[in-house]
Amino acid sequence: MTEQSSATASLNAASTTVRRGTFSVDIILALVAMAGPLYVDIMPAIIATLRSEYCLRPDQAGFVAGANGYGSMLGALLALFLVSRVPWRAFLIGLLATLIVADLATMAVYDYYWMLSIRFIHGLAGGLLASVAYALMSRTADTRRSFGVLFVFHFGFGGIGIAMSSFFAGKMHSGIVFGILAAFGMIAAVIVPLLPQFRQPGPSSRSRSAALTEWLTLPLILKVCGIFLFQAANLGLGAFMIGIAADLGQSRAFAGLVVGLGLTAGIPGSLLMILLSRKLGWRPVAPALLIAGVAKTLVLVGTTPAAFALSVSSIYFTMAVALPYVLAACATDDKGGRGTVLGGLASKLGLACGPVAAGFLYAQGSSHLVVTAGLASAMAAAVFAFSFRLADTRGNN
């Protein structure tokens, strides 16, 4: 195989090759994957910009932000069908170019309906980009470490996003927040060529139906359901955290600051996940989910500022331990990358459905929402424990 042909090898023909186990590859993949959903981490700054500079009503700003999310879900769905058919390196660069153009166009367009379309396209490309990066992470030498590094960046940029929206919102003019997104996309596009080749010798001769049944197994389906439950619990509770704090007697300003800064607790959480995965393998997955569920219920005792800050930090810390684990676990059922793509889609669906269900629960009382979020995480732990047990049973037969 020539160098040129290997550069256009499809994701379906990817596996272990040179330098894939190095830490630098994990960092590059994490930065590339972050380029798509980075807007989530600086969402407060984006909403503030849409309202102040683009003169959008609160509901319009919400719809523009939502267009990104819906486009991302569609992108993750399309990735299931495209991930095994496209030359991944050229595809990544093309998607990053789309993101850059969309962000630059947003800086110049002030029409609400045009903005909806542009941000939907941005979300579509971002969802595809993240899914392809997830598929590549499933083929690294240490998938758990790859996802751990990804979430170190996620929680790190989340904290930066809160700080930026809190301290620099008044200085962000001419849609510069979208320029920041475009600049990050340019950096990601520059480092894509540094990734090693992901390929395996020879295409598979199995039929499509046989290949589908080989990777879409019951253990994987259970893991996908567990991811949906966990992410629905995470954002369902997170969306109403400030309201819950007010119910507990905390000021909304203080609660917003605590929730924003609490994201930084996810950085040591993700690092701990990397350490645990090296020492204990997959064994901590179900306990981590269960502990994350217990941490959510601690919000109910946050009647003092210190107790509330500690409970929020514990939520993000335990979430950061469990979340990379559950996404990486999908790679155990399909080294071709489709399992992690499906897990990413389930994650996005959970993030979309969680706040909707949480709204109904919160209307019944904040304790209903908190307890339900904890129970959903516990259910996710049980589902993952059963999926691993089932996989072990099948492996021994």
C-alpha positions in Angstrom: 0.0 0.0 0.0 1.4 3.4 -1.0 1.7 6.4 1.3 -1.0 8.2 -0.7 -3.4 5.3 -0.6 -2.9 4.8 3.1 -3.7 8.4 3.8 -7.1 7.9 2.3 -7.9 4.6 4.0 -11.4 4.5 5.4 -12.2 4.3 9.1 -13.4 0.8 8.4 -9.9 -0.2 7.7 -8.3 1.2 10.9 -6.4 -0.5 13.7 -3.2 -0.7 15.6 -0.2 1.0 14.0 2.8 3.1 14.7 2.8 5.6 17.6 -0.8 5.2 18.5 -0.1 4.5 22.1 1.7 7.8 22.7 0.3 10.4 25.0 0.7 13.1 22.3 -1.8 11.2 20.1 -4.3 11.3 23.0 -3.8 15.1 23.3 -4.2 15.7 19.5 -7.4 13.6 19.4 -8.8 15.4 22.4 -8.2 18.8 20.9 -9.7 17.8 17.6 -12.7 16.2 19.2 -13.2 19.4 21.3 -13.4 21.7 18.3 -17.0 20.5 17.6 -18.7 20.9 21.0 -16.4 23.7 22.3 -19.4 26.1 22.0 -21.0 24.2 24.9 -18.2 25.1 27.2 -18.5 28.8 26.4 -22.3 28.8 26.1 -22.8 31.6 28.7 -20.6 33.9 26.6 -22.4 33.0 23.4 -25.8 33.6 24.9 -24.6 37.0 26.3 -23.2 37.9 22.9 -26.4 36.9 21.0 -28.5 39.1 23.3 -26.2 42.1 23.6 -24.6 42.4 20.2 -27.1 40.6 17.9 -30.1 42.1 19.8 -31.9 38.7 20.0 -34.6 38.1 22.5 -33.9 35.5 25.2 -36.1 32.9 23.4 -34.4 33.6 20.1 -30.9 33.3 21.7 -32.1 30.0 23.1 -33.2 28.7 19.7 -29.9 29.7 18.1 -28.0 27.8 20.8 -30.5 24.9 20.4 -29.9 24.8 16.7 -26.3 23.8 17.4 -27.4 21.0 19.7 -30.0 19.6 17.3 -27.5 19.7 14.4 -24.9 17.9 16.6 -27.4 15.1 17.3 -28.1 14.7 13.6 -24.3 14.7 12.9 -23.8 11.9 15.5 -26.6 9.9 13.8 -25.1 10.3 10.4 -21.7 9.3 11.7 -23.0 5.8 12.3 -23.4 5.4 8.6 -20.4 7.4 7.4 -17.7 6.5 9.9 -16.8 3.2 8.1 -17.0 4.7 4.6 -14.9 7.9 4.6 -11.2 8.7 4.4 -11.0 10.0 8.0 -8.1 12.5 7.7 -9.6 14.4 4.8 -13.0 14.1 6.4 -11.8 15.7 9.6 -10.1 18.6 7.8 -13.2 19.2 5.7 -15.4 19.2 8.8 -13.1 21.6 10.6 -13.1 23.9 7.5 -16.9 23.9 7.7 -16.8 24.8 11.4 -14.4 27.7 10.7 -16.5 29.1 7.9 -19.7 28.8 10.0 -18.2 30.6 12.9 -16.8 33.4 10.7 -20.1 33.7 8.9 -21.9 34.0 12.3 -19.7 37.1 13.0 -21.0 38.8 9.9 -24.6 37.7 9.8 -27.2 39.4 12.1 -30.4 38.0 10.6 -32.0 35.6 13.1 -33.2 33.0 10.5 -29.8 32.9 8.7 -28.2 32.5 12.1 -30.4 29.5 12.9 -29.3 27.8 9.6 -25.6 28.6 10.1 -25.5 27.3 13.7 -27.4 24.2 12.7 -24.8 23.5 10.0 -22.1 24.2 12.6 -23.7 21.7 15.0 -24.0 19.1 12.2 -20.3 19.3 11.3 -19.4 19.4 15.0 -21.4 16.3 15.7 -19.7 14.4 12.8 -16.3 15.7 13.9 -16.6 14.5 17.5 -18.0 11.1 16.4 -15.1 10.5 14.0 -12.6 11.5 16.8 -14.4 9.1 19.2 -14.0 6.3 16.6 -10.3 7.0 16.3 -10.0 7.0 20.1 -11.5 3.5 20.2 -8.4 2.4 18.2 -5.7 3.8 20.4 -3.6 1.5 22.5 -5.4 2.8 25.7 -8.9 3.9 24.9 -9.7 4.8 28.6 -6.7 7.2 28.7 -7.8 8.8 25.5 -11.2 9.6 26.8 -9.8 10.6 30.1 -7.6 13.2 28.4 -10.6 14.4 26.4 -12.6 15.2 29.5 -9.6 16.9 31.2 -9.9 19.4 28.3 -13.7 19.4 28.5 -13.9 20.4 32.1 -10.9 22.7 31.8 -12.4 24.6 28.9 -15.7 24.6 30.8 -14.1 26.5 33.6 -12.4 28.9 31.2 -15.7 29.5 29.5 -17.4 30.4 32.8 -14.5 32.8 33.7 -14.6 34.3 30.2 -18.4 34.9 30.4 -18.1 36.3 33.9 -15.1 38.6 33.5 -14.8 39.5 29.8 -18.4 39.5 28.5 -18.4 43.3 28.4 -15.3 43.4 26.3 -16.4 40.8 23.7 -17.6 42.9 20.7 -18.1 42.3 17.0 -19.0 38.6 17.7 -15.4 37.9 18.9 -16.7 34.9 20.8 -17.3 33.2 17.5 -13.9 34.3 16.3 -12.4 32.3 19.3 -14.3 29.2 18.1 -12.9 29.7 14.6 -9.4 30.2 15.9 -9.6 26.9 17.8 -10.9 25.2 14.7 -7.9 26.4 12.8 -5.5 25.1 15.5 -7.3 21.7 15.3 -7.0 21.6 11.5 -3.3 22.3 11.7 -2.6 19.4 14.1 -4.8 16.8 12.3 -1.9 15.9 9.9 0.2 15.0 13.0 -2.0 12.0 13.7 -0.6 8.6 12.8 -2.2 6.2 10.4 -5.1 4.2 11.7 -5.5 1.1 9.5 -5.5 -2.6 9.3 -4.5 -5.0 6.5 -7.2 -6.0 4.1 -10.9 -5.2 4.1 -13.4 -7.5 5.8 -15.1 -10.1 3.7 -18.1 -10.6 6.0 -21.6 -9.7 4.9 -23.2 -6.5 6.3 -25.6 -8.4 8.4 -22.9 -10.5 9.9 -20.8 -7.5 10.6 -23.8 -5.7 12.3 -24.5 -8.6 14.6 -20.8 -8.8 15.5 -20.6 -5.3 16.9 -24.2 -4.4 17.8 -24.3 -6.9 20.7 -26.6 -6.9 23.7 -23.7 -5.8 26.1 -23.2 -2.7 23.8 -26.9 -1.9 23.7 -27.0 -2.1 27.5 -24.0 0.3 27.8 -25.6 2.7 25.4 -28.8 2.7 27.5 -26.6 3.3 30.6 -24.9 6.3 29.0 -28.3 7.8 28.1 -29.6 7.4 31.7 -26.4 8.9 33.1 -26.2 11.9 30.8 -29.9 12.6 31.2 -29.4 12.6 35.0 -26.3 14.9 34.6 -27.7 17.7 32.6 -31.3 17.3 34.0 -29.9 18.1 37.4 -27.4 20.6 36.1 -30.0 22.6 34.2 -31.9 23.4 37.4 -29.0 23.6 39.8 -29.2 27.3 40.3 -33.0 27.0 41.0 -32.4 24.2 43.5 -29.8 26.4 45.2 -32.3 29.2 45.5 -34.8 26.7 47.0 -32.1 25.8 49.6 -31.6 29.4 50.5 -28.6 30.3 48.4 -28.4 33.4 46.3 -28.6 32.9 42.5 -25.4 34.9 42.0 -23.5 32.7 44.4 -25.0 29.5 43.0 -24.0 30.5 39.4 -20.4 31.2 40.5 -20.2 27.9 42.4 -21.7 25.9 39.5 -19.2 27.5 37.1 -16.1 27.1 39.2 -17.3 23.6 40.2 -16.5 22.4 36.7 -12.8 22.6 37.5 -13.3 19.8 40.0 -13.8 17.6 36.9 -10.1 18.0 35.9 -8.7 16.0 38.9 -11.7 13.7 38.4 -10.6 12.9 34.9 -7.0 12.5 35.9 -8.1 10.1 38.6 -10.0 8.1 36.0 -6.8 7.7 34.0 -5.0 6.4 37.1 -7.7 4.0 38.1 -8.0 2.6 34.6 -4.3 1.8 34.6 -4.4 0.1 38.0 -7.9 -1.5 38.0 -9.0 -1.7 34.3 -12.8 -1.7 33.9 -13.7 -2.7 37.5 -14.3 0.8 38.7 -17.0 1.6 36.1 -20.2 0.5 37.9 -18.9 1.8 41.4 -18.0 5.2 39.8 -21.5 5.5 38.4 -23.1 4.6 41.7 -20.9 7.0 43.7 -21.8 9.7 41.1 -25.5 9.0 41.9 -24.9 9.3 45.6 -23.0 12.6 45.0 -26.0 14.1 43.3 -28.2 13.6 46.3 -25.8 15.5 48.5 -27.2 18.7 47.0 -30.1 18.3 49.3 -27.9 19.0 52.3 -26.4 22.1 50.7 -28.2 24.6 53.0 -25.1 26.5 53.8 -22.7 28.1 51.2 -19.9 25.8 52.1 -22.0 22.6 52.0 -23.5 23.7 48.6 -20.1 24.4 47.1 -18.8 21.0 48.4 -21.8 19.1 47.0 -21.5 20.7 43.5 -17.8 20.0 43.4 -18.4 16.4 44.3 -21.0 16.1 41.5 -18.5 17.3 38.9 -15.6 15.3 40.4 -17.5 12.0 40.3 -19.1 12.8 36.9 -15.6 13.3 35.5 -14.5 9.9 36.8 -17.4 8.0 35.4 -18.1 9.7 32.1 -14.8 8.9 30.2 -15.1 5.3 31.5 -18.6 4.7 30.1 -17.8 6.2 26.7 -14.5 4.2 26.5 -16.4 1.0 27.5 -18.3 1.1 24.2 -15.0 0.4 22.4 -14.7 -3.0 24.1 -17.6 -4.3 21.9 -16.4 -2.8 18.6 -12.8 -1.8 17.8 -14.1 -0.5 14.5 -15.3 2.7 16.3 -19.0 2.4 15.7 -19.6 1.4 19.3 -18.1 4.7 20.6 -20.1 6.6 17.9 -23.3 5.0 19.1 -22.3 5.8 22.7 -21.7 9.5 21.7 -25.2 9.6 20.1 -26.7 8.2 23.3 -24.9 10.8 25.3 -26.3 13.6 23.1 -29.8 12.2 23.3 -29.5 12.0 27.1 -28.3 15.6 27.3 -31.3 16.7 25.1 -33.9 14.7 27.0 -32.6 15.2 30.5 -33.6 18.8 31.0 -37.1 18.2 29.5 -37.9 15.4 32.0 -36.2 17.4 34.8 -38.6 20.3 34.2 -41.6 18.2 35.0 -39.8 16.7 38.1 -38.7 20.1 39.3 -42.3 21.4 39.1 -43.1 18.8 41.7 -40.3 19.9 44.0 -36.6 20.1 43.9 -36.2 17.0 46.0 -38.1 14.9 43.4 -35.6 16.0 40.7 -32.5 15.4 42.9 -33.6 11.9 44.1 -34.6 10.9 40.5 -31.2 12.0 39.1 -29.5 9.9 41.8 -31.7 6.9 41.0 -31.1 7.2 37.3 -27.3 7.2 37.9 -27.7 4.1 40.1 -29.7 2.4 37.3 -26.9 3.2 34.9 -24.5 1.6 37.3 -26.6 -1.6 37.4 -27.0 -1.6 33.6 -23.2 -1.3 33.1 -22.5 -4.0 35.7 -24.9 -6.4 34.0 -23.4 -5.6 30.6 -19.9 -6.4 31.7 -21.1 -9.6 33.4 -22.9 -10.6 30.3 -19.9 -9.9 28.1 -17.7 -12.0 30.5 -20.2 -14.9 30.4 -20.3 -14.8 26.6 -16.5 -14.7 26.4 -16.2 -17.8 28.6 -18.6 -19.8 26.4 
